Amino acid sequence: MTHGLRIRELGVDVKVNKGKSTEATFTPDQTGDFVGHCSNFCGAGHGGMALTVHVVD
Ligand SMILES: [Cu+2]
């Protein structure tokens, strides 16, 4: 399946093509917890594909 990763508040929005890896580079300008989700509908587990990035000082 092709997946995606979107972390809106950090300006991250990448596609991850089936069988490939993708690199996302970003420089946060604020601290906090930022939730990202899969941005490409990928099947039954799609809604649970989330992660949290913790940005600390
Ligand atoms: Cu998905």
N, CA, C, O and the ligand as a Tripos MOL2 file, in Angstrom:
@<TRIPOS>MOLECULE
protein
  229   227    58     0     0
PROTEIN
NO_CHARGES

@<TRIPOS>ATOM
      1 N           0.8300   -1.1990    0.0000 N.3       1 MET1
      2 CA          0.0000    0.0000    0.0000 C.3       1 MET1
      3 C           0.8690    1.2550    0.0000 C.2       1 MET1
      4 O           1.9730    1.2770    0.5440 O.2       1 MET1
      5 N           0.3430    2.2700   -0.6140 N.am      2 THR2
      6 CA          0.9700    3.5840   -0.5020 C.3       2 THR2
      7 C           0.4050    4.2720    0.7350 C.2       2 THR2
      8 O          -0.8050    4.2700    0.9600 O.2       2 THR2
      9 N           1.2750    4.8490    1.5170 N.am      3 HIS3
     10 CA          0.8780    5.5890    2.7140 C.3       3 HIS3
     11 C           1.2970    7.0410    2.5480 C.2       3 HIS3
     12 O           1.9260    7.4220    1.5610 O.2       3 HIS3
     13 N           0.9400    7.8140    3.5120 N.am      4 GLY4
     14 CA          1.3820    9.2030    3.5340 C.3       4 GLY4
     15 C           1.6320    9.6020    4.9710 C.2       4 GLY4
     16 O           1.1730    8.9330    5.8970 O.2       4 GLY4
     17 N           2.3440   10.6690    5.1570 N.am      5 LEU5
     18 CA          2.5240   11.2150    6.5030 C.3       5 LEU5
     19 C           2.2880   12.7130    6.4390 C.2       5 LEU5
     20 O           2.9760   13.4480    5.7310 O.2       5 LEU5
     21 N           1.3000   13.1340    7.1980 N.am      6 ARG6
     22 CA          1.0200   14.5640    7.2880 C.3       6 ARG6
     23 C           1.0450   14.9790    8.7480 C.2       6 ARG6
     24 O           0.3220   14.4340    9.5810 O.2       6 ARG6
     25 N           1.8870   15.9490    9.0380 N.am      7 ILE7
     26 CA          1.8880   16.5890   10.3550 C.3       7 ILE7
     27 C           1.6720   18.0620   10.0620 C.2       7 ILE7
     28 O           2.6180   18.8210    9.8540 O.2       7 ILE7
     29 N           0.4260   18.4390   10.0510 N.am      8 ARG8
     30 CA          0.0380   19.7450    9.5280 C.3       8 ARG8
     31 C           0.7950   20.8970   10.1960 C.2       8 ARG8
     32 O           1.3140   21.7830    9.5180 O.2       8 ARG8
     33 N           0.8520   20.8760   11.5220 N.am      9 GLU9
     34 CA          1.4480   22.0090   12.2430 C.3       9 GLU9
     35 C           2.9500   22.1380   12.0020 C.2       9 GLU9
     36 O           3.5290   23.1980   12.2400 O.2       9 GLU9
     37 N           3.5800   21.0650   11.5300 N.am     10 LEU10
     38 CA          5.0240   21.1220   11.2750 C.3      10 LEU10
     39 C           5.3260   21.2350    9.7860 C.2      10 LEU10
     40 O           6.4890   21.2310    9.3820 O.2      10 LEU10
     41 N           4.2980   21.3340    8.9830 N.am     11 GLY11
     42 CA          4.4970   21.5010    7.5470 C.3      11 GLY11
     43 C           5.0040   20.2480    6.8510 C.2      11 GLY11
     44 O           5.6140   20.3270    5.7850 O.2      11 GLY11
     45 N           4.7480   19.0800    7.4610 N.am     12 VAL12
     46 CA          5.1810   17.8150    6.8640 C.3      12 VAL12
     47 C           4.0220   17.2140    6.0780 C.2      12 VAL12
     48 O           2.9190   17.0800    6.6090 O.2      12 VAL12
     49 N           4.2580   16.8530    4.8330 N.am     13 ASP13
     50 CA          3.2300   16.2130    4.0110 C.3      13 ASP13
     51 C           3.9450   15.4350    2.9090 C.2      13 ASP13
     52 O           4.3050   16.0000    1.8760 O.2      13 ASP13
     53 N           4.1460   14.1500    3.1310 N.am     14 VAL14
     54 CA          4.8770   13.3270    2.1640 C.3      14 VAL14
     55 C           4.0830   12.0750    1.8250 C.2      14 VAL14
     56 O           3.3010   11.5790    2.6360 O.2      14 VAL14
     57 N           4.2900   11.5860    0.6460 N.am     15 LYS15
     58 CA          3.7390   10.3050    0.2190 C.3      15 LYS15
     59 C           4.8190    9.2530    0.4090 C.2      15 LYS15
     60 O           6.0070    9.5200    0.2250 O.2      15 LYS15
     61 N           4.3880    8.0510    0.7800 N.am     16 VAL16
     62 CA          5.3220    6.9410    0.9330 C.3      16 VAL16
     63 C           4.8310    5.8260    0.0160 C.2      16 VAL16
     64 O           3.9050    5.0870    0.3520 O.2      16 VAL16
     65 N           5.4560    5.7230   -1.1240 N.am     17 ASN17
     66 CA          5.0010    4.7650   -2.1190 C.3      17 ASN17
     67 C           5.2790    3.3310   -1.6890 C.2      17 ASN17
     68 O           6.2570    3.0480   -0.9980 O.2      17 ASN17
     69 N           4.4060    2.4430   -2.1100 N.am     18 LYS18
     70 CA          4.5030    1.0250   -1.7780 C.3      18 LYS18
     71 C           5.9050    0.4950   -2.0430 C.2      18 LYS18
     72 O           6.4460    0.6560   -3.1370 O.2      18 LYS18
     73 N           6.4860   -0.1400   -1.0280 N.am     19 GLY19
     74 CA          7.7910   -0.7540   -1.1800 C.3      19 GLY19
     75 C           8.9570    0.2070   -1.1320 C.2      19 GLY19
     76 O          10.1050   -0.1980   -1.3120 O.2      19 GLY19
     77 N           8.6780    1.4730   -0.8910 N.am     20 LYS20
     78 CA          9.7430    2.4870   -0.8810 C.3      20 LYS20
     79 C           9.8100    3.1330    0.4970 C.2      20 LYS20
     80 O           8.9110    2.9720    1.3220 O.2      20 LYS20
     81 N          10.8790    3.8570    0.7220 N.am     21 SER21
     82 CA         10.9530    4.6770    1.9180 C.3      21 SER21
     83 C          11.0020    6.1420    1.4800 C.2      21 SER21
     84 O          11.3720    6.4670    0.3520 O.2      21 SER21
     85 N          10.6250    6.9900    2.3920 N.am     22 THR22
     86 CA         10.5890    8.4210    2.1100 C.3      22 THR22
     87 C          11.1860    9.1570    3.2970 C.2      22 THR22
     88 O          10.9780    8.7740    4.4480 O.2      22 THR22
     89 N          11.9200   10.2010    3.0110 N.am     23 GLU23
     90 CA         12.5370   10.9910    4.0630 C.3      23 GLU23
     91 C          11.8010   12.3210    4.1790 C.2      23 GLU23
     92 O          11.4930   12.9650    3.1760 O.2      23 GLU23
     93 N          11.5270   12.7170    5.4010 N.am     24 ALA24
     94 CA         10.8930   14.0150    5.6420 C.3      24 ALA24
     95 C          11.8120   14.8160    6.5500 C.2      24 ALA24
     96 O          12.1370   14.3790    7.6540 O.2      24 ALA24
     97 N          12.2220   15.9620    6.0950 N.am     25 THR25
     98 CA         13.1070   16.8230    6.8800 C.3      25 THR25
     99 C          12.3590   18.0860    7.2610 C.2      25 THR25
    100 O          11.7430   18.7260    6.4090 O.2      25 THR25
    101 N          12.4070   18.4470    8.5260 N.am     26 PHE26
    102 CA         11.7300   19.6760    8.9450 C.3      26 PHE26
    103 C          12.4290   20.2210   10.1820 C.2      26 PHE26
    104 O          13.0710   19.4870   10.9320 O.2      26 PHE26
    105 N          12.2880   21.5150   10.3710 N.am     27 THR27
    106 CA         12.8710   22.1930   11.5280 C.3      27 THR27
    107 C          11.7530   22.8830   12.2950 C.2      27 THR27
    108 O          11.2700   23.9340   11.8740 O.2      27 THR27
    109 N          11.3350   22.3020   13.4180 N.am     28 PRO28
    110 CA         10.2540   22.9090   14.1900 C.3      28 PRO28
    111 C          10.6770   24.2690   14.7460 C.2      28 PRO28
    112 O          11.8370   24.4700   15.1050 O.2      28 PRO28
    113 N           9.7280   25.1920   14.8110 N.am     29 ASP29
    114 CA         10.0380   26.5020   15.3980 C.3      29 ASP29
    115 C           9.2520   26.7240   16.6880 C.2      29 ASP29
    116 O           9.1750   27.8420   17.1980 O.2      29 ASP29
    117 N           8.6740   25.6510   17.2040 N.am     30 GLN30
    118 CA          7.9980   25.7340   18.4940 C.3      30 GLN30
    119 C           8.0630   24.3640   19.1570 C.2      30 GLN30
    120 O           8.1820   23.3340   18.4940 O.2      30 GLN30
    121 N           7.9820   24.3830   20.4910 N.am     31 THR31
    122 CA          7.9760   23.1260   21.2240 C.3      31 THR31
    123 C           6.5350   22.6460   21.4000 C.2      31 THR31
    124 O           5.5840   23.4120   21.2410 O.2      31 THR31
    125 N           6.4000   21.3740   21.7270 N.am     32 GLY32
    126 CA          5.0670   20.8240   21.9640 C.3      32 GLY32
    127 C           4.9320   19.4400   21.3590 C.2      32 GLY32
    128 O           5.8930   18.8700   20.8430 O.2      32 GLY32
    129 N           3.7280   18.9160   21.4330 N.am     33 ASP33
    130 CA          3.4080   17.6040   20.8680 C.3      33 ASP33
    131 C           2.5820   17.8190   19.6020 C.2      33 ASP33
    132 O           1.5920   18.5500   19.6090 O.2      33 ASP33
    133 N           3.0000   17.1780   18.5270 N.am     34 PHE34
    134 CA          2.3520   17.3750   17.2320 C.3      34 PHE34
    135 C           1.9460   16.0130   16.6730 C.2      34 PHE34
    136 O           2.7710   15.1110   16.5250 O.2      34 PHE34
    137 N           0.6890   15.8930   16.3750 N.am     35 VAL35
    138 CA          0.1520   14.6010   15.9250 C.3      35 VAL35
    139 C           0.1690   14.5420   14.4050 C.2      35 VAL35
    140 O          -0.2590   15.4680   13.7160 O.2      35 VAL35
    141 N           0.6800   13.4200   13.9040 N.am     36 GLY36
    142 CA          0.6720   13.1730   12.4750 C.3      36 GLY36
    143 C          -0.1760   11.9620   12.1590 C.2      36 GLY36
    144 O          -0.3450   11.0750   12.9950 O.2      36 GLY36
    145 N          -0.7080   11.9270   10.9510 N.am     37 HIS37
    146 CA         -1.5490   10.8220   10.5120 C.3      37 HIS37
    147 C          -1.1250   10.3670    9.1280 C.2      37 HIS37
    148 O          -0.4470   11.0820    8.3910 O.2      37 HIS37
    149 N          -1.5460    9.1520    8.7990 N.am     38 CYS38
    150 CA         -1.4140    8.6930    7.4310 C.3      38 CYS38
    151 C          -2.3660    9.5250    6.5690 C.2      38 CYS38
    152 O          -3.5380    9.6900    6.9060 O.2      38 CYS38
    153 N          -1.8530   10.0400    5.4650 N.am     39 SER39
    154 CA         -2.6450   10.9520    4.6420 C.3      39 SER39
    155 C          -3.1330   10.3020    3.3480 C.2      39 SER39
    156 O          -3.6770   10.9760    2.4730 O.2      39 SER39
    157 N          -2.9390    9.0120    3.2370 N.am     40 ASN40
    158 CA         -3.3860    8.3070    2.0340 C.3      40 ASN40
    159 C          -4.2020    7.0970    2.4780 C.2      40 ASN40
    160 O          -3.6860    6.2250    3.1760 O.2      40 ASN40
    161 N          -5.4720    7.0390    2.0780 N.am     41 PHE41
    162 CA         -6.2980    5.9380    2.5660 C.3      41 PHE41
    163 C          -5.6720    4.5930    2.1750 C.2      41 PHE41
    164 O          -5.4320    4.3280    0.9970 O.2      41 PHE41
    165 N          -5.4110    3.7470    3.1870 N.am     42 CYS42
    166 CA         -4.6180    2.5430    2.9440 C.3      42 CYS42
    167 C          -5.3190    1.2710    3.3970 C.2      42 CYS42
    168 O          -4.7100    0.2010    3.3860 O.2      42 CYS42
    169 N          -6.5730    1.3600    3.7920 N.am     43 GLY43
    170 CA         -7.2850    0.1540    4.1780 C.3      43 GLY43
    171 C          -7.8570    0.2480    5.5820 C.2      43 GLY43
    172 O          -7.9920    1.3320    6.1480 O.2      43 GLY43
    173 N          -8.1930   -0.9220    6.1330 N.am     44 ALA44
    174 CA         -8.9310   -0.9820    7.3950 C.3      44 ALA44
    175 C          -8.2120   -0.3040    8.5560 C.2      44 ALA44
    176 O          -8.8540    0.2750    9.4320 O.2      44 ALA44
    177 N          -6.8770   -0.3730    8.5670 N.am     45 GLY45
    178 CA         -6.1390    0.1860    9.6950 C.3      45 GLY45
    179 C          -5.7900    1.6510    9.5490 C.2      45 GLY45
    180 O          -5.1140    2.2290   10.4000 O.2      45 GLY45
    181 N          -6.2500    2.2410    8.4750 N.am     46 HIS46
    182 CA         -5.8470    3.6140    8.1600 C.3      46 HIS46
    183 C          -6.0970    4.5970    9.3040 C.2      46 HIS46
    184 O          -5.2320    5.4030    9.6460 O.2      46 HIS46
    185 N          -7.2970    4.5150    9.8910 N.am     47 GLY47
    186 CA         -7.6690    5.4740   10.9350 C.3      47 GLY47
    187 C          -6.7680    5.4100   12.1520 C.2      47 GLY47
    188 O          -6.6920    6.3730   12.9150 O.2      47 GLY47
    189 N          -6.0810    4.2900   12.3490 N.am     48 GLY48
    190 CA         -5.2350    4.1310   13.5220 C.3      48 GLY48
    191 C          -3.7740    4.4520   13.2620 C.2      48 GLY48
    192 O          -2.9340    4.3070   14.1490 O.2      48 GLY48
    193 N          -3.4710    4.8850   12.0510 N.am     49 MET49
    194 CA         -2.0740    5.1610   11.7170 C.3      49 MET49
    195 C          -1.7180    6.5820   12.1060 C.2      49 MET49
    196 O          -1.8310    7.5120   11.3070 O.2      49 MET49
    197 N          -1.2900    6.7320   13.3410 N.am     50 ALA50
    198 CA         -0.9680    8.0610   13.8540 C.3      50 ALA50
    199 C           0.3350    7.9930   14.6300 C.2      50 ALA50
    200 O           0.7390    6.9350   15.1140 O.2      50 ALA50
    201 N           0.9680    9.1190   14.7350 N.am     51 LEU51
    202 CA          2.1670    9.2280   15.5690 C.3      51 LEU51
    203 C           2.1890   10.6140   16.1790 C.2      51 LEU51
    204 O           1.5240   11.5360   15.7060 O.2      51 LEU51
    205 N           2.9720   10.7370   17.2450 N.am     52 THR52
    206 CA          3.1390   12.0380   17.8740 C.3      52 THR52
    207 C           4.6200   12.3880   17.9080 C.2      52 THR52
    208 O           5.4520   11.5940   18.3480 O.2      52 THR52
    209 N           4.9340   13.5900   17.4340 N.am     53 VAL53
    210 CA          6.3040   14.1010   17.5070 C.3      53 VAL53
    211 C           6.3730   15.0190   18.7170 C.2      53 VAL53
    212 O           5.5980   15.9680   18.8350 O.2      53 VAL53
    213 N           7.3180   14.7240   19.6240 N.am     54 HIS54
    214 CA          7.5180   15.5600   20.8070 C.3      54 HIS54
    215 C           8.7020   16.4860   20.5350 C.2      54 HIS54
    216 O           9.8340   16.0280   20.3830 O.2      54 HIS54
    217 N           8.4400   17.7570   20.4750 N.am     55 VAL55
    218 CA          9.5050   18.7440   20.2530 C.3      55 VAL55
    219 C           9.8260   19.3900   21.5930 C.2      55 VAL55
    220 O           8.9640   19.9860   22.2380 O.2      55 VAL55
    221 N          11.0930   19.2560   21.9970 N.am     56 VAL56
    222 CA         11.5060   19.8030   23.2930 C.3      56 VAL56
    223 C          12.6090   20.8310   23.0990 C.2      56 VAL56
    224 O          13.2560   20.8840   22.0530 O.2      56 VAL56
    225 N          12.8080   21.6360   24.1140 N.am     57 ASP57
    226 CA         13.8570   22.6600   24.0790 C.3      57 ASP57
    227 C          15.2310   22.0400   24.1690 C.2      57 ASP57
    228 O          16.2330   22.7560   24.1540 O.2      57 ASP57
    229 CU         -3.5130    5.2420    5.5820 Cu       58 CU58
@<TRIPOS>BOND
     1     1     2 1
     2     2     3 1
     3     3     4 2
     4     3     5 am
     5     5     6 1
     6     6     7 1
     7     7     8 2
     8     7     9 am
     9     9    10 1
    10    10    11 1
    11    11    12 2
    12    11    13 am
    13    13    14 1
    14    14    15 1
    15    15    16 2
    16    15    17 am
    17    17    18 1
    18    18    19 1
    19    19    20 2
    20    19    21 am
    21    21    22 1
    22    22    23 1
    23    23    24 2
    24    23    25 am
    25    25    26 1
    26    26    27 1
    27    27    28 2
    28    27    29 am
    29    29    30 1
    30    30    31 1
    31    31    32 2
    32    31    33 am
    33    33    34 1
    34    34    35 1
    35    35    36 2
    36    35    37 am
    37    37    38 1
    38    38    39 1
    39    39    40 2
    40    39    41 am
    41    41    42 1
    42    42    43 1
    43    43    44 2
    44    43    45 am
    45    45    46 1
    46    46    47 1
    47    47    48 2
    48    47    49 am
    49    49    50 1
    50    50    51 1
    51    51    52 2
    52    51    53 am
    53    53    54 1
    54    54    55 1
    55    55    56 2
    56    55    57 am
    57    57    58 1
    58    58    59 1
    59    59    60 2
    60    59    61 am
    61    61    62 1
    62    62    63 1
    63    63    64 2
    64    63    65 am
    65    65    66 1
    66    66    67 1
    67    67    68 2
    68    67    69 am
    69    69    70 1
    70    70    71 1
    71    71    72 2
    72    71    73 am
    73    73    74 1
    74    74    75 1
    75    75    76 2
    76    75    77 am
    77    77    78 1
    78    78    79 1
    79    79    80 2
    80    79    81 am
    81    81    82 1
    82    82    83 1
    83    83    84 2
    84    83    85 am
    85    85    86 1
    86    86    87 1
    87    87    88 2
    88    87    89 am
    89    89    90 1
    90    90    91 1
    91    91    92 2
    92    91    93 am
    93    93    94 1
    94    94    95 1
    95    95    96 2
    96    95    97 am
    97    97    98 1
    98    98    99 1
    99    99   100 2
   100    99   101 am
   101   101   102 1
   102   102   103 1
   103   103   104 2
   104   103   105 am
   105   105   106 1
   106   106   107 1
   107   107   108 2
   108   107   109 am
   109   109   110 1
   110   110   111 1
   111   111   112 2
   112   111   113 am
   113   113   114 1
   114   114   115 1
   115   115   116 2
   116   115   117 am
   117   117   118 1
   118   118   119 1
   119   119   120 2
   120   119   121 am
   121   121   122 1
   122   122   123 1
   123   123   124 2
   124   123   125 am
   125   125   126 1
   126   126   127 1
   127   127   128 2
   128   127   129 am
   129   129   130 1
   130   130   131 1
   131   131   132 2
   132   131   133 am
   133   133   134 1
   134   134   135 1
   135   135   136 2
   136   135   137 am
   137   137   138 1
   138   138   139 1
   139   139   140 2
   140   139   141 am
   141   141   142 1
   142   142   143 1
   143   143   144 2
   144   143   145 am
   145   145   146 1
   146   146   147 1
   147   147   148 2
   148   147   149 am
   149   149   150 1
   150   150   151 1
   151   151   152 2
   152   151   153 am
   153   153   154 1
   154   154   155 1
   155   155   156 2
   156   155   157 am
   157   157   158 1
   158   158   159 1
   159   159   160 2
   160   159   161 am
   161   161   162 1
   162   162   163 1
   163   163   164 2
   164   163   165 am
   165   165   166 1
   166   166   167 1
   167   167   168 2
   168   167   169 am
   169   169   170 1
   170   170   171 1
   171   171   172 2
   172   171   173 am
   173   173   174 1
   174   174   175 1
   175   175   176 2
   176   175   177 am
   177   177   178 1
   178   178   179 1
   179   179   180 2
   180   179   181 am
   181   181   182 1
   182   182   183 1
   183   183   184 2
   184   183   185 am
   185   185   186 1
   186   186   187 1
   187   187   188 2
   188   187   189 am
   189   189   190 1
   190   190   191 1
   191   191   192 2
   192   191   193 am
   193   193   194 1
   194   194   195 1
   195   195   196 2
   196   195   197 am
   197   197   198 1
   198   198   199 1
   199   199   200 2
   200   199   201 am
   201   201   202 1
   202   202   203 1
   203   203   204 2
   204   203   205 am
   205   205   206 1
   206   206   207 1
   207   207   208 2
   208   207   209 am
   209   209   210 1
   210   210   211 1
   211   211   212 2
   212   211   213 am
   213   213   214 1
   214   214   215 1
   215   215   216 2
   216   215   217 am
   217   217   218 1
   218   218   219 1
   219   219   220 2
   220   219   221 am
   221   221   222 1
   222   222   223 1
   223   223   224 2
   224   223   225 am
   225   225   226 1
   226   226   227 1
   227   227   228 2
@<TRIPOS>SUBSTRUCTURE
     1 MET1         2 RESIDUE 1 A MET
     2 THR2         6 RESIDUE 1 A THR
     3 HIS3        10 RESIDUE 1 A HIS
     4 GLY4        14 RESIDUE 1 A GLY
     5 LEU5        18 RESIDUE 1 A LEU
     6 ARG6        22 RESIDUE 1 A ARG
     7 ILE7        26 RESIDUE 1 A ILE
     8 ARG8        30 RESIDUE 1 A ARG
     9 GLU9        34 RESIDUE 1 A GLU
    10 LEU10       38 RESIDUE 1 A LEU
    11 GLY11       42 RESIDUE 1 A GLY
    12 VAL12       46 RESIDUE 1 A VAL
    13 ASP13       50 RESIDUE 1 A ASP
    14 VAL14       54 RESIDUE 1 A VAL
    15 LYS15       58 RESIDUE 1 A LYS
    16 VAL16       62 RESIDUE 1 A VAL
    17 ASN17       66 RESIDUE 1 A ASN
    18 LYS18       70 RESIDUE 1 A LYS
    19 GLY19       74 RESIDUE 1 A GLY
    20 LYS20       78 RESIDUE 1 A LYS
    21 SER21       82 RESIDUE 1 A SER
    22 THR22       86 RESIDUE 1 A THR
    23 GLU23       90 RESIDUE 1 A GLU
    24 ALA24       94 RESIDUE 1 A ALA
    25 THR25       98 RESIDUE 1 A THR
    26 PHE26      102 RESIDUE 1 A PHE
    27 THR27      106 RESIDUE 1 A THR
    28 PRO28      110 RESIDUE 1 A PRO
    29 ASP29      114 RESIDUE 1 A ASP
    30 GLN30      118 RESIDUE 1 A GLN
    31 THR31      122 RESIDUE 1 A THR
    32 GLY32      126 RESIDUE 1 A GLY
    33 ASP33      130 RESIDUE 1 A ASP
    34 PHE34      134 RESIDUE 1 A PHE
    35 VAL35      138 RESIDUE 1 A VAL
    36 GLY36      142 RESIDUE 1 A GLY
    37 HIS37      146 RESIDUE 1 A HIS
    38 CYS38      150 RESIDUE 1 A CYS
    39 SER39      154 RESIDUE 1 A SER
    40 ASN40      158 RESIDUE 1 A ASN
    41 PHE41      162 RESIDUE 1 A PHE
    42 CYS42      166 RESIDUE 1 A CYS
    43 GLY43      170 RESIDUE 1 A GLY
    44 ALA44      174 RESIDUE 1 A ALA
    45 GLY45      178 RESIDUE 1 A GLY
    46 HIS46      182 RESIDUE 1 A HIS
    47 GLY47      186 RESIDUE 1 A GLY
    48 GLY48      190 RESIDUE 1 A GLY
    49 MET49      194 RESIDUE 1 A MET
    50 ALA50      198 RESIDUE 1 A ALA
    51 LEU51      202 RESIDUE 1 A LEU
    52 THR52      206 RESIDUE 1 A THR
    53 VAL53      210 RESIDUE 1 A VAL
    54 HIS54      214 RESIDUE 1 A HIS
    55 VAL55      218 RESIDUE 1 A VAL
    56 VAL56      222 RESIDUE 1 A VAL
    57 ASP57      226 RESIDUE 1 A ASP
    58 CU58       229 GROUP 0 **** ****
